[in-house]
Amino acid sequence: MNELLLLRFQLGARVRNAGAVYYRVIERAPLTDRVFWFYYETRGPDVYVKAQALGPVTVGGEANLFAIPYDADRRWRSGQYHAALPVARHPDTVALDLLDGAGHRLGRLSYRLGPVNGSGPHVSGPAAGAGWPGWGDGVGLRVDVRGSGELDPFRPVVPAPGSMRELAAC
């Protein structure tokens, strides 16, 4: 079973209010794997689980963009991730680009990932010089380490106690 680094960015109201519509995750190169998020839709007394493709899409000449799934947009299933990387390909740094609806990059934040141990990598960041002064409290990163065989798209992913590292960017 291959272990994965599962990345979930916490994108707050300040990011939305600044006009961010898309994100792009970059380790050595932009990530290109398709990402779907599941949400709940209620019709009368029935609740349905539906999927929405986040990307990748190309907008304004910028490739490998993903729609930001803001909490206010839908009743998203909990425990979903914005990107997954094999632990074997563990990068030192992961960058997050946020772009507006026309594909113009608003800025980039970089997060340093320490060595993976039994409880996952240590996360620090945003890295010095990453930009976006004043936006730090609007973007954070959680990283979970899971075996690829443990992921079931119809079951919420609930990390084991101690397996989650959280960072509220400051």
Rosetta blueprint (number, residue, H / E / L):
1 M L
2 N L
3 E E
4 L E
5 L E
6 L E
7 L E
8 R E
9 F E
10 Q E
11 L E
12 G L
13 A H
14 R H
15 V H
16 R H
17 N H
18 A L
19 G L
20 A L
21 V L
22 Y E
23 Y E
24 R E
25 V E
26 I E
27 E L
28 R L
29 A L
30 P E
31 L L
32 T L
33 D L
34 R L
35 V E
36 F E
37 W E
38 F E
39 Y E
40 Y E
41 E E
42 T E
43 R E
44 G L
45 P L
46 D E
47 V E
48 Y E
49 V E
50 K E
51 A E
52 Q E
53 A E
54 L E
55 G E
56 P L
57 V E
58 T E
59 V E
60 G L
61 G L
62 E E
63 A E
64 N E
65 L E
66 F E
67 A E
68 I L
69 P L
70 Y L
71 D L
72 A L
73 D L
74 R L
75 R E
76 W E
77 R L
78 S L
79 G L
80 Q L
81 Y L
82 H L
83 A E
84 A E
85 L E
86 P E
87 V H
88 A H
89 R H
90 H L
91 P L
92 D L
93 T E
94 V E
95 A E
96 L E
97 D E
98 L E
99 L E
100 D L
101 G L
102 A L
103 G L
104 H L
105 R E
106 L E
107 G E
108 R E
109 L E
110 S E
111 Y E
112 R E
113 L E
114 G E
115 P E
116 V E
117 N E
118 G L
119 S L
120 G E
121 P E
122 H E
123 V E
124 S E
125 G L
126 P L
127 A L
128 A L
129 G L
130 A L
131 G L
132 W L
133 P L
134 G L
135 W L
136 G H
137 D H
138 G H
139 V E
140 G E
141 L E
142 R E
143 V E
144 D E
145 V E
146 R E
147 G E
148 S H
149 G H
150 E H
151 L L
152 D L
153 P L
154 F L
155 R L
156 P L
157 V L
158 V L
159 P L
160 A L
161 P L
162 G L
163 S L
164 M E
165 R E
166 E E
167 L E
168 A E
169 A L
170 C L
